[in-house]
Amino acid sequence: MNKNTSTTIPYIAGDGIGPEIMAVTQQIVDAALEIAYGGNRSITWLECPAGKHAFETSGEYLPAETLETLKQHAASIKGPLTTPVGGGIRSLNVTMRQELDLYVCMRPVRWYEGLPSPLRNPTGMDVVTFRENTEDIYTGIEYPAGSAEQQRFLAAFQNSMPEDYAKIAHPQECGIGIKPISKTNSQRLVRAAIRWALENGRKRLSIVHKGNIMKYTEGAFRNWGYEVADGEFSDQTFSRMRYLAIQKAEGEAAAQAAKDQALKEGKLWVDDVIADVTFEQLITKPQNFDVLATTNLNGDYVSDAAAALAGGVGISPGANINFESRVAVFEANHGSADMLAGQNKANPSSLILSAEMMLRYLDWTEAANLVRDALAAAIRAGQVTFDLAAQIPGAQTLGTREFAQAVINHMRL
């Protein structure tokens, strides 16, 4: 995307451990650019206020000027932000995604040699989740039990749909939430996932849903996803829907032969998996998954579960992207861990790998490869922070800054 010799990257340091892990991440990225390009490419880091510090200085947790700055740049990076509990303050992360229309939450999970895993054989686990980022229950349309809003909603519901209202066992005791799933947003998510899978040589894309129960939201997400695969990418994909159509018309052998031929030609296999089955198969045969396209809530669950199988969220990167407006915010996937702040103990790997994603997004592939390979080498050598060292026999426990230096040292080897 960006072959320029320099670029400006806005960043939000974050709360808790955020400033510490952001500082070492920037140090690693700067070193990678110097080593990869001999000083011919560089980043100017532009700090943007958000979170607790922003509130203390401006009275706003997410200032409008910060959102505007992020909107004006192709790529930004952020540390973890803490949303205050109570007081009706909306999640800062969700607000950012919705205000900037960052409809893809992209979360790759890859097992690196030396990482702890509950799996007997995590070798080869390499799963990328494309999570729809702007709707589902994360729209935040919900009303507490007994509130005036809940009462108005229930009254309107009872008047217009009395038979459905009667299905609610204790309506006056219920909190009410709305789960909107739209065709437009579902299809642009699946479209982005398919394009990425094709561009990156992936073999399988699975639409994850709970459509067997929620037929007109989750089930519709599945159906709309297949429409994209079969309608817009028919020459590059072979879907389960197409397989079933051939099976019905010509029999099982013909369907299997058509699938085999399509895969031999390098086409992307597109299927769908019920959400709970996805969890089961992530544990029993994670190597079978490649790219997952999911609704918002399912994607939240599935991506964290996948991360837990490959070292935990401390080493799980993420990005929020709008592939049309070309705005992307890369982020650590864990919380602010305030109890570790200022102690030089936090694991910066999630943010480091998010920066690696950012470099790749900018087409600075050589630097991205340096960061990824050096971090993998440090882990393989047992040079890790305390959270991983506690799970790796014989590991050397390093502080945040010392771990970053170890990564840089491996770049120079």
C-alpha positions as CSV (number, residue, x, y, z in Angstrom):
1,M,0.0,0.0,0.0
2,N,2.8,2.4,0.9
3,K,6.1,2.3,-0.8
4,N,7.0,5.8,0.4
5,T,10.3,6.4,2.2
6,S,8.5,7.8,5.3
7,T,5.1,8.0,6.8
8,T,3.3,9.4,9.8
9,I,1.7,6.9,12.2
10,P,-0.7,8.3,14.9
11,Y,-0.6,6.3,18.1
12,I,-2.6,6.1,21.3
13,A,-0.3,4.9,24.1
14,G,-3.2,3.5,26.1
15,D,-3.9,3.0,29.8
16,G,-2.1,0.9,32.4
17,I,0.8,-0.9,30.8
18,G,0.0,0.8,27.5
19,P,2.8,3.5,27.5
20,E,5.4,0.9,28.4
21,I,4.5,-1.6,25.7
22,M,4.0,1.2,23.1
23,A,7.4,2.6,23.8
24,V,9.2,-0.7,23.2
25,T,7.1,-1.5,20.2
26,Q,8.1,1.8,18.6
27,Q,11.7,1.0,19.4
28,I,11.5,-2.4,17.7
29,V,9.7,-1.0,14.6
30,D,12.3,1.8,14.2
31,A,15.1,-0.8,14.5
32,A,13.4,-3.0,11.9
33,L,13.1,-0.1,9.5
34,E,16.8,0.8,9.9
35,I,18.0,-2.8,9.5
36,A,15.6,-3.6,6.6
37,Y,16.0,-0.4,4.6
38,G,19.3,1.1,5.8
39,G,17.6,4.3,7.0
40,N,15.7,4.8,3.7
41,R,12.3,4.4,5.3
42,S,11.1,5.8,8.6
43,I,8.0,6.5,10.7
44,T,7.1,9.7,12.4
45,W,5.1,8.8,15.5
46,L,2.2,11.2,16.2
47,E,0.7,10.8,19.7
48,C,-3.1,11.1,20.0
49,P,-4.8,11.5,23.4
50,A,-7.4,8.9,24.6
51,G,-8.2,7.0,27.7
52,K,-7.7,8.1,31.3
53,H,-4.9,10.6,30.6
54,A,-7.0,12.3,28.0
55,F,-10.0,12.5,30.4
56,E,-7.7,14.0,33.1
57,T,-6.5,16.8,30.8
58,S,-9.5,17.4,28.5
59,G,-12.5,15.9,30.3
60,E,-13.0,13.5,27.3
61,Y,-12.0,9.8,27.1
62,L,-12.0,9.9,23.3
63,P,-11.6,13.4,22.0
64,A,-13.1,14.3,18.6
65,E,-9.7,15.5,17.4
66,T,-8.2,12.0,18.0
67,L,-10.9,10.4,15.9
68,E,-10.3,12.9,13.2
69,T,-6.6,12.3,13.2
70,L,-7.1,8.5,13.0
71,K,-9.5,9.1,10.1
72,Q,-7.0,11.1,8.1
73,H,-4.2,8.5,8.2
74,A,-4.1,5.1,6.6
75,A,-2.7,3.3,9.6
76,S,-2.6,4.0,13.4
77,I,-1.7,1.9,16.4
78,K,-3.1,1.9,19.9
79,G,-2.4,0.4,23.3
80,P,-5.1,-1.0,25.6
81,L,-7.8,1.4,26.7
82,T,-9.8,1.0,29.9
83,T,-13.5,1.9,29.7
84,P,-14.7,3.2,33.2
85,V,-17.2,0.9,34.8
86,G,-20.7,2.4,35.2
87,G,-21.8,5.9,34.5
88,G,-23.1,5.0,31.0
89,I,-19.7,5.4,29.3
90,R,-19.6,3.4,26.2
91,S,-16.6,1.1,25.4
92,L,-13.9,3.3,23.9
93,N,-12.8,0.5,21.6
94,V,-16.3,-0.1,20.3
95,T,-16.9,3.6,19.9
96,M,-13.7,4.0,17.9
97,R,-14.6,1.1,15.6
98,Q,-18.1,2.4,15.0
99,E,-17.2,6.1,14.6
100,L,-14.5,5.2,12.0
101,D,-16.6,2.4,10.5
102,L,-13.8,-0.1,11.0
103,Y,-15.9,-3.0,10.0
104,V,-13.3,-5.7,10.0
105,C,-11.6,-6.9,13.3
106,M,-8.8,-9.0,11.9
107,R,-7.1,-11.3,14.5
108,P,-4.5,-13.8,13.3
109,V,-3.5,-16.5,15.7
110,R,-0.3,-18.4,15.0
111,W,1.6,-20.8,17.2
112,Y,5.3,-20.1,17.5
113,E,7.7,-22.8,18.6
114,G,8.3,-22.6,22.3
115,L,5.0,-21.1,23.3
116,P,2.9,-22.9,25.9
117,S,-0.3,-24.5,24.6
118,P,-3.0,-26.8,26.1
119,L,-3.0,-28.6,22.7
120,R,-1.1,-31.9,22.3
121,N,0.2,-30.7,19.0
122,P,-0.2,-27.0,18.2
123,T,2.3,-27.2,15.3
124,G,0.9,-25.6,12.2
125,M,-1.9,-23.7,13.9
126,D,-2.4,-20.5,11.8
127,V,-5.9,-19.1,11.9
128,V,-7.1,-15.7,10.9
129,T,-10.5,-14.4,12.2
130,F,-12.4,-11.7,10.3
131,R,-14.9,-10.5,12.8
132,E,-17.7,-8.1,11.8
133,N,-17.0,-5.1,13.9
134,T,-19.9,-2.6,13.8
135,E,-23.2,-4.3,14.6
136,D,-24.7,-7.4,16.3
137,I,-25.3,-6.8,20.0
138,Y,-22.3,-4.5,20.1
139,T,-24.5,-1.7,18.7
140,G,-25.3,-1.2,22.4
141,I,-29.1,-1.0,22.0
142,E,-30.2,-2.4,25.3
143,Y,-32.5,-1.4,28.1
144,P,-32.3,-2.5,31.8
145,A,-35.1,-4.3,33.4
146,G,-37.7,-1.9,34.9
147,S,-36.4,1.1,33.1
148,A,-38.7,3.5,31.3
149,E,-37.2,2.5,28.0
150,Q,-37.7,-1.1,28.7
151,Q,-41.4,-0.5,29.6
152,R,-42.0,1.5,26.4
153,F,-40.3,-1.2,24.3
154,L,-42.3,-4.0,25.9
155,A,-45.6,-2.1,25.5
156,A,-45.0,-1.5,21.8
157,F,-43.9,-5.1,21.4
158,Q,-46.9,-6.5,23.2
159,N,-49.3,-4.3,21.1
160,S,-47.8,-5.1,17.7
161,M,-46.7,-8.7,18.3
162,P,-48.7,-10.2,21.1
163,E,-47.9,-13.9,20.2
164,D,-44.2,-13.2,20.3
165,Y,-44.5,-11.2,23.5
166,A,-46.2,-14.2,25.1
167,K,-43.0,-16.2,24.6
168,I,-41.1,-14.1,27.2
169,A,-41.4,-15.8,30.5
170,H,-41.0,-12.8,32.8
171,P,-41.1,-9.7,30.6
172,Q,-41.1,-7.2,33.4
173,E,-37.9,-8.7,34.8
174,C,-36.0,-8.8,31.5
175,G,-33.3,-6.7,30.3
176,I,-33.8,-6.1,26.6
177,G,-31.1,-6.1,23.9
178,I,-31.3,-5.8,20.1
179,K,-29.2,-7.9,17.7
180,P,-29.1,-6.2,14.3
181,I,-27.4,-8.1,11.5
182,S,-27.6,-6.4,8.1
183,K,-27.0,-7.8,4.6
184,T,-24.7,-4.9,3.7
185,N,-22.4,-5.2,6.6
186,S,-22.4,-9.0,6.5
187,Q,-21.4,-9.1,2.9
188,R,-18.7,-6.5,3.1
189,L,-17.1,-8.5,5.9
190,V,-17.2,-11.7,4.0
191,R,-16.0,-9.9,0.8
192,A,-13.0,-8.6,2.7
193,A,-12.2,-12.0,4.2
194,I,-12.4,-13.7,0.8
195,R,-10.2,-11.1,-0.9
196,W,-7.6,-11.4,1.9
197,A,-7.7,-15.2,1.7
198,L,-7.2,-15.2,-2.0
199,E,-4.4,-12.5,-1.9
200,N,-2.6,-14.5,0.8
201,G,-2.8,-17.9,-0.6
202,R,-5.2,-19.4,1.9
203,K,-7.1,-22.6,1.1
204,R,-10.2,-22.5,3.2
205,L,-12.7,-19.8,4.5
206,S,-15.3,-20.8,7.0
207,I,-18.4,-18.8,7.8
208,V,-19.0,-19.1,11.5
209,H,-22.6,-18.7,12.7
210,K,-25.3,-19.9,15.0
211,G,-27.9,-20.0,12.3
212,N,-29.5,-23.2,13.4
213,I,-31.0,-21.2,16.3
214,M,-30.9,-17.5,15.2
215,K,-32.1,-18.1,11.6
216,Y,-32.8,-14.5,10.6
217,T,-29.6,-12.9,12.0
218,E,-26.9,-15.5,12.2
219,G,-28.5,-17.7,9.6
220,A,-28.9,-14.7,7.3
221,F,-25.2,-13.9,7.8
222,R,-24.3,-17.3,6.5
223,N,-26.6,-17.1,3.5
224,W,-25.4,-13.6,2.6
225,G,-21.9,-14.8,2.9
226,Y,-22.5,-17.6,0.4
227,E,-24.1,-15.1,-2.0
228,V,-20.8,-13.1,-2.0
229,A,-18.7,-16.2,-2.6
230,D,-20.9,-17.7,-5.3
231,G,-21.9,-14.4,-6.9
232,E,-18.8,-12.2,-6.8
233,F,-16.0,-14.8,-6.6
234,S,-17.4,-17.8,-8.5
235,D,-14.3,-18.1,-10.6
236,Q,-12.0,-18.1,-7.6
237,T,-13.9,-20.1,-5.0
238,F,-15.8,-23.3,-4.7
239,S,-18.4,-23.3,-2.0
240,R,-20.4,-25.9,0.0
241,M,-23.5,-24.5,-1.5
242,R,-22.2,-25.3,-5.0
243,Y,-21.1,-28.7,-3.8
244,L,-24.6,-29.4,-2.5
245,A,-26.2,-28.2,-5.7
246,I,-24.1,-30.6,-7.8
247,Q,-24.7,-33.4,-5.3
248,K,-28.5,-33.0,-5.6
249,A,-28.4,-32.8,-9.4
250,E,-25.6,-35.3,-10.3
251,G,-24.8,-37.3,-7.1
252,E,-22.1,-37.4,-4.4
253,A,-19.3,-38.6,-6.7
254,A,-19.8,-35.7,-9.2
255,A,-19.9,-33.2,-6.4
256,Q,-16.7,-34.5,-4.8
257,A,-15.0,-34.6,-8.2
258,A,-16.0,-31.0,-8.9
259,K,-14.6,-30.0,-5.5
260,D,-11.4,-31.9,-6.0
261,Q,-10.9,-30.3,-9.4
262,A,-11.6,-26.8,-8.0
263,L,-9.1,-27.2,-5.2
264,K,-6.5,-28.6,-7.6
265,E,-7.0,-25.4,-9.6
266,G,-6.2,-23.4,-6.5
267,K,-9.7,-22.2,-5.8
268,L,-10.7,-21.2,-2.2
269,W,-13.0,-23.6,-0.4
270,V,-15.8,-21.7,1.3
271,D,-17.9,-23.6,3.8
272,D,-19.8,-22.8,7.1
273,V,-19.4,-24.1,10.6
274,I,-21.8,-23.8,13.5
275,A,-20.2,-21.6,16.3
276,D,-20.1,-24.3,19.0
277,V,-18.7,-26.8,16.5
278,T,-16.0,-24.3,15.7
279,F,-14.9,-24.2,19.3
280,E,-14.7,-28.0,19.4
281,Q,-12.7,-28.2,16.2
282,L,-10.3,-25.5,17.2
283,I,-9.3,-27.8,20.1
284,T,-9.4,-31.1,18.3
285,K,-8.0,-30.2,14.9
286,P,-7.0,-26.5,14.7
287,Q,-4.8,-27.0,11.7
288,N,-7.9,-27.6,9.6
289,F,-9.0,-24.0,10.0
290,D,-7.5,-21.2,7.9
291,V,-9.7,-18.1,7.7
292,L,-12.9,-17.6,9.7
293,A,-15.6,-15.0,8.8
294,T,-17.8,-14.3,11.8
295,T,-20.4,-12.1,13.3
296,N,-19.3,-9.7,16.0
297,L,-20.1,-11.7,19.2
298,N,-19.0,-15.1,17.8
299,G,-15.8,-13.5,16.6
300,D,-15.1,-12.1,20.0
301,Y,-15.4,-15.5,21.5
302,V,-13.7,-17.5,18.8
303,S,-10.6,-15.3,18.4
304,D,-9.9,-15.3,22.2
305,A,-10.4,-19.0,22.3
306,A,-8.0,-19.5,19.4
307,A,-5.5,-17.2,21.1
308,A,-5.7,-19.3,24.3
309,L,-4.6,-22.3,22.3
310,A,-1.4,-20.6,21.0
311,G,0.1,-18.8,24.0
312,G,-2.7,-16.5,25.1
313,V,-4.0,-13.0,24.3
314,G,-0.6,-11.7,25.4
315,I,0.8,-12.7,22.0
316,S,-2.4,-12.2,19.9
317,P,-2.3,-9.2,17.6
318,G,-5.3,-7.4,16.0
319,A,-6.4,-4.8,13.6
320,N,-9.6,-2.9,12.9
321,I,-9.8,-2.0,9.2
322,N,-12.1,-0.4,6.7
323,F,-10.8,-1.8,3.3
324,E,-12.8,0.8,1.3
325,S,-11.8,4.0,3.2
326,R,-8.3,2.6,3.8
327,V,-8.3,3.5,7.5
328,A,-6.8,0.9,9.9
329,V,-6.2,0.9,13.6
330,F,-3.8,-1.8,14.9
331,E,-4.1,-2.7,18.6
332,A,-3.1,-5.0,21.4
333,N,-5.8,-7.5,22.1
334,H,-5.5,-7.6,25.9
335,G,-6.5,-5.2,28.7
336,S,-4.6,-2.4,30.4
337,A,-3.4,-4.7,33.3
338,D,-3.1,-1.7,35.6
339,M,-1.6,-3.9,38.4
340,L,1.5,-4.3,36.2
341,A,1.9,-0.7,35.2
342,G,5.3,0.8,35.7
343,Q,6.9,-2.4,36.8
344,N,8.8,-3.3,33.5
345,K,7.0,-6.7,33.6
346,A,4.3,-6.6,30.9
347,N,4.5,-8.7,27.8
348,P,4.5,-6.4,24.7
349,S,4.2,-9.3,22.2
350,S,0.6,-8.6,21.2
351,L,1.4,-5.0,20.3
352,I,4.6,-5.9,18.6
353,L,2.8,-8.4,16.4
354,S,0.1,-5.8,15.7
355,A,2.9,-3.5,14.6
356,E,4.1,-6.3,12.4
357,M,0.7,-6.5,10.8
358,M,0.7,-2.7,10.3
359,L,4.1,-2.9,8.5
360,R,2.7,-5.6,6.3
361,Y,-0.4,-3.5,5.6
362,L,1.8,-0.7,4.5
363,D,3.6,-3.1,2.2
364,W,6.8,-2.7,4.2
365,T,7.1,-6.5,4.1
366,E,10.9,-6.8,4.7
367,A,10.6,-5.0,8.0
368,A,7.5,-6.9,9.0
369,N,9.3,-10.2,8.4
370,L,12.2,-9.0,10.5
371,V,9.9,-8.2,13.4
372,R,8.0,-11.5,13.2
373,D,11.0,-13.7,12.8
374,A,13.0,-12.0,15.5
375,L,10.1,-12.3,18.0
376,A,9.7,-16.0,17.1
377,A,13.5,-16.5,17.6
378,A,13.4,-14.9,21.1
379,I,10.5,-17.2,22.1
380,R,12.2,-20.2,20.6
381,A,15.3,-19.3,22.7
382,G,13.2,-19.1,25.8
383,Q,13.7,-15.3,26.2
384,V,10.3,-14.3,27.4
385,T,8.4,-12.1,29.9
386,F,7.3,-13.5,33.2
387,D,3.8,-14.6,32.1
388,L,5.2,-17.0,29.5
389,A,8.3,-17.9,31.5
390,A,6.0,-19.4,34.2
391,Q,4.7,-21.9,31.6
392,I,8.0,-22.7,29.8
393,P,10.5,-24.9,31.6
394,G,14.0,-23.4,31.6
395,A,12.9,-20.1,30.2
396,Q,14.8,-16.9,30.9
397,T,12.5,-14.3,32.5
398,L,13.0,-10.8,30.9
399,G,11.5,-7.5,31.7
400,T,9.5,-5.5,29.1
401,R,12.5,-3.5,28.0
402,E,14.9,-6.4,28.1
403,F,12.6,-8.5,26.0
404,A,12.4,-5.8,23.4
405,Q,16.1,-5.6,23.3
406,A,16.3,-9.4,22.8
407,V,14.0,-9.1,19.8
408,I,16.2,-6.3,18.4
409,N,19.3,-8.4,19.0
410,H,17.7,-11.3,17.0
411,M,17.0,-8.9,14.1
412,R,20.7,-8.1,13.9
413,L,21.9,-11.8,13.8
